[in-house]
Amino acid sequence: MGIEVCSWLGETTLYRGQKLLLPAKLVYIIVGQTALLSLALGFLAAVRANGHIPLAQGPAIFFEENPQAKTYIVTFLATTLSTFSSFLFTQAVRHAIVISLTRPVPISTLGFGILISRKSLIFNREYKWVVISAVLFLATLAQTARQHYIESSLLSIVDQSGAASATAQAGYPALVDFGGWAHDTSTRGIFPIQLQDFTDTAGDVNLRNLTKLSAINNELFPPSISAITYAMSQQGLGANVSCRTADLDETTDPPLVREAQPYGDFTYWNVSTVCSDDGYVSVGAFSSNNNTLFSINCHGNVDNSGKLEPTYTAIIDGQNAYSGTFVCSVTPQIQNTITNYTDSIISSHFDESSTPVPAKDIGWAALYAVSAAVNYGQSELRNSIGDSIQAIFADEALYGKGTTDGYLELLEAYISGIVEFTGTAIKTNLTLVGGPFNGNPPANMTRYIAGHATVSTVGWQYNTVTSSLVLIPAVFVGLVCIFITLVAQWYNRGIPLHHADFDPNNPWRLMAAASAGGMTSVFHGVDEDHVKEGLENRVMLGQVGGRDGFVHV
């Protein structure tokens, strides 16, 4: 016989006589599984080569804002791919069964093959079939999982900065909210930096409009969902503060004079001292109940070179509700910080490996901020700064930690917080359009920095070998599917054309084939023993009285 080419329904098949040599089903099973394997392994290779493949910024932001949609879409796609793979596996086993039925096949093998094609677990004393069904069941089940594995006024802020530092000293978390950023515990005197891509695209926010002090990264970030974490070294402002209690009068060093002048229901309180460099310094306010708290500062002593030392003296004097006088030695200093940015939260700490340098004039500005906060916080009834420190101290006392030393530590932390914030406030003023440089600080006030940024986005990332291991179930199912198809075709070449559409998974087709009359002597009953005995018989697809059906051989 010659080889004839026949085409129908858009498919090309070869058959000799009435035998189908190359079923179209065999082609789409192999092509389909090969496409799935190529997609999985190719995508894995691409992710591994690039380290990560992020989504475009639009989809990334959409999925971040709609996590349920992300879960649904990813799960839907994963289920679709795994279902298609399972469908091809079922067709491969069905194809193998149909081809094998061109020869006599044990009924038990036929039954186990049908169960495996349905991805069912087999519980039988034939342990090899149990193991095979369990492995394939788990492998097909794990496919979905691998597809899814893709993953106020400035003064109030000055008070807040001091209170936050003291609160942290007391062992509680605290934030300083300033300029659109939330600083953990303290600003540490840094100016928050905005990251800017080295290329600006139309429609994107130009971060230069936000600040002239911006870090320009020299490498494009992947599309971000705005959750960018980065760390950098920045210049900050800190202070060594040491406070002690003191009984001061006009004869002590430093001297302190407290004077009262009654005015009706009020009393005007004036507190003064004499500084070695500044001479007479005083501050005063009206009070109706003598609950006063004042702060006066002196420059550091003059050394032999005639320059001011970087250490200043702050005298904080309280009476009545704030009874107590404290002398604080404050040494402002410029020091590098390690600053971590996560979204709008900043956490900074001083770099102990860097060498502090004197703060010069900015140090005096910081001490002025301390005295201004305390003195402007004085009203006719209370002092807001004093109340803030006392509230923190009272909480410590409630838990058994309230001591004089504890109060001094809180006061030191309070002053440090204000000094550190002063550095941030001054740097912020230098960048303002209405500031002294009209928003363009000179080059000698900026410096180059280098660092690494971690960008949080939505996409795929290759982390460890587990990124490859999760593909094992899909690769296993795909290779088994192709292997079954090719082996069955190799050992049983050709299918009778009128048997090519037989589906052993279809219960009606099975009943029709069994009722053709060719299996009358196979089973002698429906009892377990009769069924077990009948399973050893062999059948094949053939002609029974002019009908297609199972023939007992």
Stockholm file with secondary structure:
# STOCKHOLM 1.0

chainA/1-553         MGIEVCSWLGETTLYRGQKLLLPAKLVYIIVGQTALLSLALGFLAAVRANGHIPLAQGPAIFFEENPQAKTYIVTFLATTLSTFSSFLFTQAVRHAIVISLTRPVPISTLGFGILISRKSLIFNREYKWVVISAVLFLATLAQTARQHYIESSLLSIVDQSGAASATAQAGYPALVDFGGWAHDTSTRGIFPIQLQDFTDTAGDVNLRNLTKLSAINNELFPPSISAITYAMSQQGLGANVSCRTADLDETTDPPLVREAQPYGDFTYWNVSTVCSDDGYVSVGAFSSNNNTLFSINCHGNVDNSGKLEPTYTAIIDGQNAYSGTFVCSVTPQIQNTITNYTDSIISSHFDESSTPVPAKDIGWAALYAVSAAVNYGQSELRNSIGDSIQAIFADEALYGKGTTDGYLELLEAYISGIVEFTGTAIKTNLTLVGGPFNGNPPANMTRYIAGHATVSTVGWQYNTVTSSLVLIPAVFVGLVCIFITLVAQWYNRGIPLHHADFDPNNPWRLMAAASAGGMTSVFHGVDEDHVKEGLENRVMLGQVGGRDGFVHV
#=GR chainA/1-553 SS CCCEEEEETTEEEEEETTEESSCHHHHHHHHHHHHHHHHHHHHHHHHHHHSEEECCHHHHHHHHHCHHHHHHHHHHHHHHHHHHHHHHHHHHHHHHHHHHTTSCEEHHHHHHHHHHHTTCCCCSSCHHHHHHHHHHHHHHHHHHHHHHCCCCCHHHHHHHHHHHHHHHHTTCCCEEEETTEEEESCCTTCCCCEEEESSCCTTSCCGGGTCSCEEEESSCCCCCCSEEEEEEEEEEEEEEEEEEECCCCTTSSSCCEEEEEEETTEEEEEEEEEETTTEEEEEEEEESSCCEEEEEEECCCBCTTSCBCSCEEEEEEEEGGGCEEEEEEEEEEEEEEEEEEETTEEEEEECTTSCCEECTHHHHHHHHHHHHHHHHTBCSSCBHHHHHHHHHHHHHHHTTCCCHHHHHHHHHHHHHHHHHHHHHHHHHHHHSTTSTTTTCCCGGGCCCCCCCEEEECSEEECCSTHHHHTTHHHHHHHHHHHHHHHHHHHHSCCEEGGGTTCCTTCHHHHHHHHTTSTTTTTCSCSSHHHHHHHTTSEEEEEEETTEEEEEEC
#=GC SS_cons         CCCEEEEETTEEEEEETTEESSCHHHHHHHHHHHHHHHHHHHHHHHHHHHSEEECCHHHHHHHHHCHHHHHHHHHHHHHHHHHHHHHHHHHHHHHHHHHHTTSCEEHHHHHHHHHHHTTCCCCSSCHHHHHHHHHHHHHHHHHHHHHHCCCCCHHHHHHHHHHHHHHHHTTCCCEEEETTEEEESCCTTCCCCEEEESSCCTTSCCGGGTCSCEEEESSCCCCCCSEEEEEEEEEEEEEEEEEEECCCCTTSSSCCEEEEEEETTEEEEEEEEEETTTEEEEEEEEESSCCEEEEEEECCCBCTTSCBCSCEEEEEEEEGGGCEEEEEEEEEEEEEEEEEEETTEEEEEECTTSCCEECTHHHHHHHHHHHHHHHHTBCSSCBHHHHHHHHHHHHHHHTTCCCHHHHHHHHHHHHHHHHHHHHHHHHHHHHSTTSTTTTCCCGGGCCCCCCCEEEECSEEECCSTHHHHTTHHHHHHHHHHHHHHHHHHHHSCCEEGGGTTCCTTCHHHHHHHHTTSTTTTTCSCSSHHHHHHHTTSEEEEEEETTEEEEEEC
//
